[in-house]
Amino acid sequence: MQRPARATIADVAKAAGVSKATVSRFLNHRERLLSPDIAARVEAAIAQLDYTPSPMAQALSHGRSRLIGLIVADITNPYSVAVLRGAEKACQDAGYLVMLFNLGNDIDREREAIDALAGYQVDGFILNTLGRGVGLADAEALHGKPAVLVDRRHAGMHTDFVSLDNAAAMKAACGHLVESGFRELLYITEPLKGVSSRRERATAFGGCVTAHEPRVAGTVFECTGDDSEGLDAALRALHKRARRGRRPAVLAGNAIVTLRVASAMARLGLHFGSDVGFVGFDDAEWAPLIGPGLSAIAQPTDAIGRTAATCLIERLQGLEGPPRQLLLPGELIIRGSSGLA
């Protein structure tokens, strides 16, 4: 059985014998502009037709859609999903809905994503994007709407920014390994070029190693998904240095790198903790299940998402002033992979 068509504002106007503009005035609580008789006829027509105004139409009539556009680099990345959840909760609490655009790690789609969401009249943007490539978003691409950046900075966009405090988190991870007796450190990261969060962590790693020289040495290895041979070679070289009496340890830049390292360790017959120490960024739900348990820096993803949404909503409500930078602390979770000798 076909459901009856939903009544429209035009149906209400016809039933009441008035114009659509008159019905709109009634719906927007401007009855003072209508005579009591006309207001009563409109009210009766609404009740008769069981008419419910569209929230979107009402919002647009006031110049706001109550929609927030959220663009993520890769929806399969657990970090992006967790940040999305936090942002969505905060938006919902404030009466906004989230529209999602997933870039799928396509570096050329950032402008396309912003243009597409702007076409839906979103009020503003939360951007957790790639931050590089010919489609790089900048201030001119935002259609005059406010935006908040999450995790990755954009050179051409001066807006509020929310992220993990990468420098402090790396200092905690690196310092823990040194205190646990590890002396040969290897930081494995996805390619640094164009990604601010990766560069910040690599820079902080270098600063930590320098602070503990000469008793600690460290190198950085940039790992791509198709370079398993290079990763194996980097781990073999690290393990070889340990034979000279210096305990080796790996720091991984994110959960994706952690999985690559775990696969390489299995291929090489190495064990976390006893052969190679380990601390990774992102505390995945499977981290306690690998080897003796993988130590990790847990990012406050829910808080990052909520904070980003709150920043944007404050701007939408009229907050002015220079761009804000909000760096949230991570939590070092210590497990067997980074224990004392």
Salt bridges, closest charged atoms under 4 A:
ASP37 OD2 - ARG41 NH1 3.17
ASP93 OD2 - ARG306 NH1 3.69
GLU112 OE2 - ARG109 NH2 3.18
ASP115 OD1 - HIS143 NE2 2.73
ASP138 OD2 - ARG111 NH2 2.82
ASP151 OD2 - ARG152 NE 3.70
ASP160 OD1 - ARG315 NH2 2.91
ASP160 OD2 - ARG324 NH2 2.90
GLU184 OE1 - ARG241 NE 3.00
GLU184 OE2 - ARG246 NE 2.88
GLU190 OE1 - ARG198 NH2 3.38
GLU190 OE2 - ARG260 NH2 3.65
GLU200 OE2 - ARG153 NE 2.73
ASP232 OD1 - ARG267 NH2 2.72
ASP275 OD2 - HIS271 ND1 3.11
ASP283 OD1 - ARG335 NH1 2.89
ASP302 OD1 - LYS89 NZ 3.45
ASP302 OD2 - ARG306 NE 3.11
GLU314 OE1 - ARG324 NH1 2.70
